[in-house]
């Protein structure tokens, strides 16, 4: 849900990659602040979303935050 809300910023800022996919920028620090948790928890939760094909994380250069691609739930997947 928290990533879905951030998609509004992506639309406003036109954060779209070269392939036309919209992404969000949400630093681990912002996630820690918004979710009131520590960095271990943020990393664990993001890893869980990636493992369940709900999030794709693209590493960025050191001076930028990673791009996060929230993925849609595939209703046909079993």
CNS distance restraints for C-alpha pairs under 8 A (distance, minus, plus):
assign (resid   1 and name CA) (resid   5 and name CA) 6.33 0.50 0.50
assign (resid   2 and name CA) (resid   6 and name CA) 6.53 0.50 0.50
assign (resid   3 and name CA) (resid   7 and name CA) 6.60 0.50 0.50
assign (resid   3 and name CA) (resid  24 and name CA) 7.52 0.50 0.50
assign (resid   3 and name CA) (resid  70 and name CA) 6.78 0.50 0.50
assign (resid   4 and name CA) (resid   8 and name CA) 7.69 0.50 0.50
assign (resid   4 and name CA) (resid  70 and name CA) 7.43 0.50 0.50
assign (resid   5 and name CA) (resid   9 and name CA) 7.98 0.50 0.50
assign (resid   6 and name CA) (resid  10 and name CA) 6.76 0.50 0.50
assign (resid   6 and name CA) (resid  24 and name CA) 6.46 0.50 0.50
assign (resid   6 and name CA) (resid  26 and name CA) 7.92 0.50 0.50
assign (resid   7 and name CA) (resid  11 and name CA) 6.30 0.50 0.50
assign (resid   7 and name CA) (resid  23 and name CA) 7.37 0.50 0.50
assign (resid   7 and name CA) (resid  24 and name CA) 6.12 0.50 0.50
assign (resid   8 and name CA) (resid  12 and name CA) 6.30 0.50 0.50
assign (resid   9 and name CA) (resid  13 and name CA) 5.94 0.50 0.50
assign (resid   9 and name CA) (resid  24 and name CA) 7.64 0.50 0.50
assign (resid  10 and name CA) (resid  14 and name CA) 5.57 0.50 0.50
assign (resid  10 and name CA) (resid  15 and name CA) 4.95 0.50 0.50
assign (resid  10 and name CA) (resid  16 and name CA) 7.71 0.50 0.50
assign (resid  10 and name CA) (resid  22 and name CA) 6.78 0.50 0.50
assign (resid  10 and name CA) (resid  23 and name CA) 6.47 0.50 0.50
assign (resid  10 and name CA) (resid  24 and name CA) 5.71 0.50 0.50
assign (resid  10 and name CA) (resid  25 and name CA) 7.92 0.50 0.50
assign (resid  11 and name CA) (resid  15 and name CA) 6.65 0.50 0.50
assign (resid  11 and name CA) (resid  22 and name CA) 7.73 0.50 0.50
assign (resid  14 and name CA) (resid  22 and name CA) 7.77 0.50 0.50
assign (resid  15 and name CA) (resid  22 and name CA) 5.80 0.50 0.50
assign (resid  15 and name CA) (resid  23 and name CA) 5.97 0.50 0.50
assign (resid  15 and name CA) (resid  24 and name CA) 7.04 0.50 0.50
assign (resid  16 and name CA) (resid  20 and name CA) 5.48 0.50 0.50
assign (resid  16 and name CA) (resid  21 and name CA) 5.33 0.50 0.50
assign (resid  16 and name CA) (resid  22 and name CA) 4.37 0.50 0.50
assign (resid  16 and name CA) (resid  23 and name CA) 6.16 0.50 0.50
assign (resid  17 and name CA) (resid  21 and name CA) 5.45 0.50 0.50
assign (resid  17 and name CA) (resid  22 and name CA) 6.49 0.50 0.50
assign (resid  17 and name CA) (resid  23 and name CA) 7.37 0.50 0.50
assign (resid  22 and name CA) (resid  69 and name CA) 7.10 0.50 0.50
assign (resid  23 and name CA) (resid  67 and name CA) 6.11 0.50 0.50
assign (resid  23 and name CA) (resid  68 and name CA) 5.56 0.50 0.50
assign (resid  23 and name CA) (resid  69 and name CA) 4.82 0.50 0.50
assign (resid  23 and name CA) (resid  70 and name CA) 7.31 0.50 0.50
assign (resid  24 and name CA) (resid  67 and name CA) 5.92 0.50 0.50
assign (resid  24 and name CA) (resid  68 and name CA) 5.18 0.50 0.50
assign (resid  24 and name CA) (resid  69 and name CA) 6.39 0.50 0.50
assign (resid  24 and name CA) (resid  70 and name CA) 7.90 0.50 0.50
assign (resid  25 and name CA) (resid  65 and name CA) 6.39 0.50 0.50
assign (resid  25 and name CA) (resid  66 and name CA) 6.54 0.50 0.50
assign (resid  25 and name CA) (resid  67 and name CA) 5.37 0.50 0.50
assign (resid  25 and name CA) (resid  68 and name CA) 6.19 0.50 0.50
assign (resid  26 and name CA) (resid  30 and name CA) 6.33 0.50 0.50
assign (resid  26 and name CA) (resid  31 and name CA) 6.74 0.50 0.50
assign (resid  26 and name CA) (resid  65 and name CA) 6.98 0.50 0.50
assign (resid  26 and name CA) (resid  66 and name CA) 7.50 0.50 0.50
assign (resid  26 and name CA) (resid  67 and name CA) 7.65 0.50 0.50
assign (resid  26 and name CA) (resid  68 and name CA) 7.34 0.50 0.50
assign (resid  27 and name CA) (resid  31 and name CA) 6.31 0.50 0.50
assign (resid  27 and name CA) (resid  65 and name CA) 5.63 0.50 0.50
assign (resid  27 and name CA) (resid  66 and name CA) 7.15 0.50 0.50
assign (resid  28 and name CA) (resid  32 and name CA) 6.06 0.50 0.50
assign (resid  28 and name CA) (resid  39 and name CA) 6.85 0.50 0.50
assign (resid  28 and name CA) (resid  42 and name CA) 6.65 0.50 0.50
assign (resid  28 and name CA) (resid  43 and name CA) 7.78 0.50 0.50
assign (resid  29 and name CA) (resid  33 and name CA) 6.16 0.50 0.50
assign (resid  29 and name CA) (resid  39 and name CA) 7.52 0.50 0.50
assign (resid  30 and name CA) (resid  34 and name CA) 6.01 0.50 0.50
assign (resid  31 and name CA) (resid  35 and name CA) 5.80 0.50 0.50
assign (resid  31 and name CA) (resid  36 and name CA) 7.94 0.50 0.50
assign (resid  31 and name CA) (resid  42 and name CA) 6.78 0.50 0.50
assign (resid  32 and name CA) (resid  36 and name CA) 5.45 0.50 0.50
assign (resid  32 and name CA) (resid  37 and name CA) 4.98 0.50 0.50
assign (resid  32 and name CA) (resid  38 and name CA) 5.66 0.50 0.50
assign (resid  32 and name CA) (resid  39 and name CA) 6.34 0.50 0.50
assign (resid  32 and name CA) (resid  42 and name CA) 6.45 0.50 0.50
assign (resid  33 and name CA) (resid  37 and name CA) 6.96 0.50 0.50
assign (resid  37 and name CA) (resid  41 and name CA) 6.33 0.50 0.50
assign (resid  37 and name CA) (resid  42 and name CA) 7.15 0.50 0.50
assign (resid  38 and name CA) (resid  42 and name CA) 6.55 0.50 0.50
assign (resid  39 and name CA) (resid  43 and name CA) 6.13 0.50 0.50
assign (resid  40 and name CA) (resid  44 and name CA) 6.08 0.50 0.50
assign (resid  41 and name CA) (resid  45 and name CA) 6.04 0.50 0.50
assign (resid  42 and name CA) (resid  46 and name CA) 6.12 0.50 0.50
assign (resid  43 and name CA) (resid  47 and name CA) 6.06 0.50 0.50
assign (resid  44 and name CA) (resid  48 and name CA) 6.20 0.50 0.50
assign (resid  45 and name CA) (resid  49 and name CA) 6.31 0.50 0.50
assign (resid  46 and name CA) (resid  50 and name CA) 6.23 0.50 0.50
assign (resid  46 and name CA) (resid  55 and name CA) 7.46 0.50 0.50
assign (resid  47 and name CA) (resid  51 and name CA) 6.08 0.50 0.50
assign (resid  48 and name CA) (resid  52 and name CA) 6.26 0.50 0.50
assign (resid  49 and name CA) (resid  53 and name CA) 6.30 0.50 0.50
assign (resid  49 and name CA) (resid  54 and name CA) 5.02 0.50 0.50
assign (resid  49 and name CA) (resid  55 and name CA) 5.35 0.50 0.50
assign (resid  50 and name CA) (resid  54 and name CA) 5.71 0.50 0.50
assign (resid  50 and name CA) (resid  55 and name CA) 4.70 0.50 0.50
assign (resid  50 and name CA) (resid  56 and name CA) 5.89 0.50 0.50
assign (resid  50 and name CA) (resid  57 and name CA) 7.53 0.50 0.50
assign (resid  53 and name CA) (resid  71 and name CA) 6.94 0.50 0.50
assign (resid  54 and name CA) (resid  70 and name CA) 5.99 0.50 0.50
assign (resid  54 and name CA) (resid  71 and name CA) 4.77 0.50 0.50
assign (resid  54 and name CA) (resid  72 and name CA) 6.56 0.50 0.50
assign (resid  54 and name CA) (resid  73 and name CA) 6.69 0.50 0.50
assign (resid  55 and name CA) (resid  68 and name CA) 6.86 0.50 0.50
assign (resid  55 and name CA) (resid  69 and name CA) 5.60 0.50 0.50
assign (resid  55 and name CA) (resid  70 and name CA) 4.53 0.50 0.50
assign (resid  55 and name CA) (resid  71 and name CA) 5.29 0.50 0.50
assign (resid  56 and name CA) (resid  68 and name CA) 5.87 0.50 0.50
assign (resid  56 and name CA) (resid  69 and name CA) 4.91 0.50 0.50
assign (resid  56 and name CA) (resid  70 and name CA) 6.43 0.50 0.50
assign (resid  56 and name CA) (resid  71 and name CA) 7.08 0.50 0.50
assign (resid  57 and name CA) (resid  66 and name CA) 6.71 0.50 0.50
assign (resid  57 and name CA) (resid  67 and name CA) 5.93 0.50 0.50
assign (resid  57 and name CA) (resid  68 and name CA) 4.69 0.50 0.50
assign (resid  57 and name CA) (resid  69 and name CA) 6.26 0.50 0.50
assign (resid  58 and name CA) (resid  66 and name CA) 5.69 0.50 0.50
assign (resid  58 and name CA) (resid  67 and name CA) 5.14 0.50 0.50
assign (resid  58 and name CA) (resid  68 and name CA) 6.34 0.50 0.50
assign (resid  58 and name CA) (resid  69 and name CA) 7.99 0.50 0.50
assign (resid  59 and name CA) (resid  65 and name CA) 7.87 0.50 0.50
assign (resid  59 and name CA) (resid  66 and name CA) 4.92 0.50 0.50
assign (resid  59 and name CA) (resid  67 and name CA) 6.72 0.50 0.50
assign (resid  60 and name CA) (resid  64 and name CA) 5.81 0.50 0.50
assign (resid  60 and name CA) (resid  65 and name CA) 6.08 0.50 0.50
assign (resid  60 and name CA) (resid  66 and name CA) 4.80 0.50 0.50
assign (resid  60 and name CA) (resid  67 and name CA) 6.89 0.50 0.50
assign (resid  61 and name CA) (resid  65 and name CA) 7.71 0.50 0.50
